[in-house]
Amino acid sequence: MQTDLSLDLLIVDDHKLVLSGMCSLLSDNPLVNSITAAGTGEEAVALAEQKTFGAVLMDLRLPGINGVEASRQMLAHNPELPIIILAGKLENDDVRALLAAGVRGYITKGCDAQEMIQAIRTVVHGEQHMSADVAKDFAFDLLNGTPANPFDELTPREREIADELIDGKRNRRIAEQFFISEKTVSTHRTRAFQKLGVSTTAELVRLALRHGVARAD
């Protein structure tokens, strides 16, 4: 891993003004050696496969694959890659999915430049950084008894679809069973996969086994 004095950063955001602002903010900092910019999750994943970055600063909401899925794919290629997710608001189910994927940093777009720099330094040294407001919301959520099992974050229909997928059924068969269209099944499947931080049925099954998930019925 590179030292924190000469990092090659990858910054990912689909808003050109925001992307330009972050690049400008960080370009003169002594910890930065170079900055590569990307506008989509797919582009970021491709770049991370071509070059080793010291850290990644990435928006959560991206066109195409989102920050959760992009992080998962990057970390599958390089498990030690320090990734910081930046979002207007990080929902607790997003945080759970990101934690499961192995993301180390979580900051909101309301943070100042000092916190952004500190977050980069922290994750590069193998530690985790979470903005105070994100940490507080997540802690309150746990204290209020929200289950840590990610399957409990699914809607009833998403859970039904997940159950059938775990049983090995395909979209067409599930659509016939619930008298809905294949497109509707695909939509619920996509949302469930995003919440769970998985991208294939095989990963879904492994996650279900890890959490001891049985069928809802």
N, C-alpha and C positions, 0 to 999 in steps of 0.2 A: 504494500500500500504506500502511496505517496505521503510525504510529510505534510503537515498543515501549513508549510511555508511556500509550497509550490504546487498547489492543487490545480488539476485540470477539471473544471466544472462543466456539467451538462445541465442546462436550465431549460425546462419544458413548460410552455404555456401557449395556449392558442390565441391569446389576446396580444397583438403585436405591441401595443403601447405598454402593457404590463411587462412583457418580455424585454422590450428595449429598456425600460426603467430599471429592472433587476440587473440586466447586463451592465448598465451604466453605473449602478450603485456598487457593484462588486468588482468591476474591472480594475479600479485603482487600489483595491485592498491588497496589502502585502501577502496575504495567504493565497492569492489567486495567481496562477501561472497563465492559464488560458480559459476562455469560455466558449463553449459550443452551444448553440441555440437550436431548439426543436419546437415545432408547433403542434405535433400530435403524439399520441402514445406509441403508435406504430413506428413513427420516425425515431423516437427516442430509443425504443427497443433495438432497432436496426443499428443505430449509432453505438449503443452500449455493447453490441456484439462485435463491432469493428474496432473499438478503441477502449482502453481501460481508463475510466474516469476516477478521480479522487473522491468525488461526491456528486450526487444528483439532487437538484432542487426541482420539484415537479408539482404542477397544479393537479388537484384531484379530479376536477371535472374537465375532461378533454373530449374532443370529437373522436368517434371511433372507440377504441378501447380506453377505459378510464385509467386513473392513476393507480387503482388497486391492481388491475390486470397487468398494466405495464410494469408495475413493481414486481409482481409475481414472475413475469417472464424474464425481467432483468436479473432477478435474484436466482432464478433457475440456472442462468448462464454464469453468474458470478455471485455466489452466496455471501461474500464479504463486502459487496458494494454498499457504501453508505448512502441511503436515500432519505431525503427530507420531503415530506408532503406538505404542500401549501394550499390552503383552502379558505374561502370566505367563512365557512362554518364546517367544522368536522363533527358529523353525527357519530354517536357512540357505536353504531353498527359498522360505520366506516373504519373507526379506530380498531375495532375487533378484527375486521378483515385484514387490515394493514399489519396489525401485530402478528396475526397468523402467517402472513406472507414474509415477515422478517424485516419490515421497515423500522428504522430507528428514530426518525425525527418527524415531529408533527407541529407545525406552526400555522397560525391564522394570518390572513392578509392584513389584519389590524396590527401586526407586530411592527416594531421599529427596526432600523438597520442593525442596531447593536444586537438585538436578539437573533436576527438572521445569521449574523456572523458567528455568534456564540453557538447557535444550533449546528452550524457547519463544523466548527471546531470540536464540539462534543461528539457528534456521530462519527467523525473521522477517527477519533480515539476509541471507537468501539462501544461508546455509551449511548444512552437514549436521551433524547430531548423532547419534551412535550410542553407546549405553551401552557401557562398557568390556567387560562380559562378552559382549555381542552382537558387538562388534568383534573380540574375541579369538577367539571360536568361528568367526566368518566367516573371519578371517585364517588360522587353522589349517586350516580346510576347504580354502581355496585352496592353501595350502602342501602339503597332502596330495594335491594333484592332482585335486581335484574339478572337473570341467569347468564352464566358465562358461556353456556352452550350456544354456538352461533345458529343452530337450527331453530332455536326459540325466537330468533329475530324474523323468521319467515312469516308471511301471512298464511292463513289456513290453506288457501289455494296453492300457494307456492310450496308449502309443506307436502300437500297431496301429490303435486307434480314430482317433487324430489323423491317421495316414497316410491312412486312408480318407476322413476329412473333408476333408483337403487335396486329395484327388482328386475331391472334389465329391459323394461319396456321402452319402445321407441315412441317418438312424438305422435305418429299416426294412430297407433294403438291407444295411447293415452287420450287423444282427442275423441276417438270413438267411445271410449269408456265414460268420459265425462260430458259427452255431447257438446263439445266445443270445437272450434277450428284448430287446425295445426298451427296457424299463426298465433293464436291465443296461447297455446301450449308453449310455443317458442318464446313468447314474451315473458311468461311466468318463469320459464327455465332460465332465461337470461338474467332476470332480476334475482332469482334465487342464487344463481352462480356468483353474481356480483357480491351479494351480501355474504356469501360463504367464503369468498376468496378462492374459488376454484374455477377451472376452465374446461374440464372434461368430466365425463361420467365416472371414469376410473378414479379421478381425484375426489369426486363426490363420495364414492363408496368408501375410499380410505378415510375421509374425514368422518363419515358416519360411524365407521368402526372405531375410530379413535375416541369419539365422544359417546360410544355405546348407544347410538341412536337406534330405536326400534320403530317400526311403522306406527303412525299416529292412530291407526284403527286397532 
